Each structure stands twice: as structure tokens, then as C-alpha cells.
Amino acid sequence: MRLALPICGAQLAQAGMGVTDVMMTGRLSAADLAAVSVGSSLWLPLMLFMTGTLMGLTPIVAQLLGGGNVERIRPNVHQALWVALALGLVAGLLLWFTVMPIFRLMNVPSHVAELSAAYLSAVAFGMPGVALFQALRAFSDGMNHTRPSLWISLVGLGVNVPANYLLIYGGDGLVALFGPGLAGPLADFPALGALGCGIATGLSMWVMSLAMLLYTRRSRAYAPVTLWHSPTPPRRAMIGELLYVGVPIGVAIFVEVTLFTLIALFIASFGEVVVAGHQVALNFTSILFMLPLSLGMALTVRVGNTLGAGKPELARFVAWNGIAVCVLIAGINNLILWFASEPVIALYTHNVEVQQLALSLIVLAMIYQVSDALQINMAGALRGYKDTRIIMSITLVSYWLVGLLGGHWLGTRGLGEWLDPLGIYGYWIGLVFGLTVAAVLLGLRLDQISKAVKDGRWQIPRS
């Protein structure tokens, strides 16, 4: 929990940047809000894929630290930085040159497409920065230091809010925030709308990256690694291991993100009340999911440390102990959903129909809370074993085949004579089944792999 809570805070701080962007552009105009929303649906999956891929560094560092091989951590981190730089540049170029064809394919209105393209061109500038930050964060987490990512994420949020005020609203926004005295010559700054939001986001990404670089350079906690001493050139074997462990994580995260994106597209024809109710229920439950998600990330570190120390029996105990804790957390989340849903949902909307629909969906969310917590923590434990390809395979089957296709069938066709189409409830029932299948399959794999390592029948790839 000491590892997980700072990770949770960092996740919430980074999510807060997205919430801030939506709230502040929404107050300017509907067109700017639509531009930022559409643009976010393109750059967020790219960023999460990069983040997942670079998370492959965490179990590598954790195992080397646990085994006392501190001198081998530095070259592995340098390879991750090379990979991060390459991924960030590719992501930025994709956002620069491919968005307009995608917008035409999506039939995005021309004025919204132009605003969104300008927004994404600014965000593209920050993609290498956020990739480098995520690589250094993965290193720090693997070293059992999760608090720096929390404080630096809060710094990023602290930069994002005033930058948004200035760049979205212009000088008027800065005057509203600080008063005319402190605004000074910036009081006449022009309002840039969605473009300004993109510039603020890119700026925050680079501030977080540079802050993490300075912290890892100066903090005594990382002194044994001598991270910034004599840079290591790219090495094929180390980069290959990082990609072997990390790319399946990135794909799994990408699959999960696209699952919810595609559901949102499929239910668009059900009407604005259904879309709004779905979004409110999903947003509320997603905030609560941050703690099980963070526990899963902490579990990767703990299992990796223990395996690196050559204690496979203890690693198995650590993994299943973490699973027990995540079930307890899922129960607490369900209590929050049971007692707090009505007042919280009322904060999202005053529309009674939307409130009633969101509350009915929360009941289904309470069912999948346990499955969701189990699957994300079992995946976290398996990452500690560097067993990530099976996570990708199980995710593809469970999320897309069972969750998405099953939910789409129940929502639009039902079960023939036995069950009429269930609409939005069909999609949420599909989520329940998809997450449950993922939890069962990942649990079987964790039991199998932890026993095999304990008995010496399976060797973990060494860094």
C-alpha cells in the first residue's frame, strides 16, 4: 500500500489534467470542447500504448534491484530512454501527418476538424517529453520510489491549470485567475481556444519530463545507480528484452482503451440520454478504479523484487497476498458506490432521466468491480514474472471477443426468442462477462506460473 497510494495519487493528478482541459474548453465554446474531445480520443491511446511499453522496464529494474545487481540497472534504463525518445517522435509525427485523413473518415465537421488538428499539432510537441517521463517513472517505481511520480504529476497539473487560463481564454483568463495587477503585460494576450489547450498540455508534458530528470539526477535515493554517468549507446539485446516484456503490456492497455471507445461509438445511436448516462457511470467508476490499478502496478514491483532476490516461494505468497488485498479494496469501492452514487451522480447532471439511467448502470458496475480489480492485479503480478504475452492474448479474447462482441450482440440482438435486445445494459453485461473471463484466465495463469517458478520448472528471463 505504501507503493500503491503514491501511484494512485499520480494517476489521479494526470487524469485531473484531462478533466481540466474538458471543463475549461467547454466554457469557451462547444466547438472547442468537441475539438479537444475528438483530439483526445486520438492522442490518449497513443500515450497509453507508450506508457504500457515502457512499463516493461519496471520488472526489469525490480528484479535487478532485488538480486543486488544494481550496476546493471543503468544501461537498461538508458535503453528505455532511447526507446521512449523513438516512440515519442513517432507518436508526434503520427499526430502531425495523419489526423486530417482520420477526421475525414470519421465525418468530423470541418470547423471542428481544423480546431482539433491545431490542438493535436501542439500536443504532438509534448509526446517525446511524456514518453521520457514515463520511462523515468518506470525506473523510479522499479527502485521502490513511487512518491516522485506523485509530486511531479502534481507539478504538471500546477503548470497545466494557469497555462490553460492564459492560452485558452487569453489575457482575460489570466486576469480572472490572478487579478489585473499580476496579469501585467499578458492581459492583452489573445485567446487561442483548443490550440491553447494543446500548447498547455505539451508544455506540462515537458515540465514533468524535465522535473523527473532533475530529480533522478540529484536525489540520493538513486545514487547507487549513477544513472546520468556515461550514457550507454543503444544495445539490441537490452532493447529487445524491454520490447519483449513491454510491448504486450502496451497492446493490452491499448485494447482496453479501445474497448470503451468502441462501446461509446456503438451506443451513440441510442440517444443523448443513454450516452450521457453511460458516460457519467463510467467516469465515476473509473475514478474508483484508480486504486486497484495502482495496487496492480505496485504488485509488479513487489513480485519483481522478491524474484530478483531468489525467493520464488515468497514471490508466490506476495502475489496472492496482493490479490487478497485487491478483493478487499473492491469491496470498499462497492460500499462507496452503494452509499455515494446518488449524490455524486447529481453533481454530474441535473437531468433526472440521465441520473436514473446512470444509477441503474452503477448496479452492474458493482458486479464487475471485483472482476476488474482481480484481473488488473493478476496482470500486475504476472508482469513481475515478466510473463506479459499471455496478458495480451487473454486481454484480446476477453475484452474484444467476449466483452465487446458479446455486449454488442446482447445490446442489439438479444438472444432471439428468449431475450429481447437489452440496449445499453447489454453492453454493460458484456463488460461484466469480459472482465470475469479475464480474471479467471489470468488467475489460472498466475497459479500455473508461480508454481512452476517455485518448483524450478520454469526460469524467468534474466536481464
C-alpha positions, 0 to 999 in steps of 0.5 A: 500500500505504501507503493500503491497510494503514491501511484494512485495519487499520480494517476489521479493528478494526470487524469485531473489534467484531462478533466481540466482541459474538458471543463475549461474548453467547454466554457469557451465554446462547444466547438472547442470542447468537441475539438479537444474531445475528438483530439483526445480520443486520438492522442490518449491511446497513443500515450497509453500504448507508450506508457504500457511499453515502457512499463516493461522496464519496471520488472526489469529494474525490480528484479535487478534491484532485488538480486543486488545487481544494481550496476546493471540497472543503468544501461537498461534504463538508458535503453528505455530512454532511447526507446521512449525518445523513438516512440515519442517522435513517432507518436508526434509525427503520427499526430502531425501527418495523419489526423486530417485523413482520420477526421475525414473518415470519421465525418468530423465537421470541418470547423471542428476538424481544423480546431482539433488538428491545431490542438493535436499539432501542439500536443504532438510537441509534448509526446517525446517529453511524456514518453521520457517521463514515463520511462523515468517513472518506470525506473523510479517505481522499479527502485521502490520510489513511487512518491516522485511520480506523485509530486511531479504529476502534481507539478504538471497539473500546477503548470497545466491549470494557469497555462490553460487560463492564459492560452485558452481564454487569453489575457482575460483568463489570466486576469480572472485567475490572478487579478489585473495587477499580476496579469501585467503585460499578458492581459492583452494576450489573445485567446487561442481556444483548443490550440491553447489547450494543446500548447498547455498540455505539451508544455506540462508534458515537458515540465514533468519530463524535465522535473523527473530528470532533475530529480533522478539526477540529484536525489540520493535515493538513486545514487547507487545507480549513477544513472546520468554517468556515461550514457550507454549507446543503444544495445539490441539485446537490452532493447529487445528484452524491454520490447519483449516484456513491454510491448504486450503490456502496451497492446493490452492497455491499448485494447482496453482503451479501445474497448470503451471507445468502441462501446461509446461509438456503438451506443451513440445511436441510442440517444443523448440520454443513454450516452450521457448516462453511460458516460457519467457511470463510467467516469465515476467508476473509473475514478474508483478504479484508480486504486486497484490499478495502482495496487496492480502496478505496485504488485509488479514491483513487489513480485519483481523484487522478491524474484530478483532476490531468489525467493520464488516461494515468497514471490508466490505468497506476495502475489496472492497476498496482493490479490487478497488485498485487491478483493478487499479494496473492491469491496470498499469501492462497492460500499462507496458506490452503494452509499455515494452514487446518488449524490455524486451522480447529481453533481454530474447532471441535473437531468433526472432521466440521465441520473436514473439511467446512470444509477441503474448502470452503477448496479452492474458496475458493482458486479464487475468491480471485483472482476476488474480489480482481480484481473488488473492485479493478476496482470500486475503480478504476472508482469513481475514474472515478466510473463506479459504475452499471455496478458495480451492474448487473454486481454484480446479474447476477453475484452474484444471477443467476449466483452465487446462482441458479446455486449454488442450482440446482447445490446442489439440482438438479444438472444432471439426468442428468449431475450429481447435486445437489452440496449445499453445494459447489454453492453454493460453485461458484456463488460461484466462477462469480459472482465470475469473471463479475464480474471479467471484466465489470468488467475489460472495463469498466475497459479500455473506460473508461480508454481512452476517458478517455485518448483524450478520448472520454469526460469524467468528471463534474466536481464 
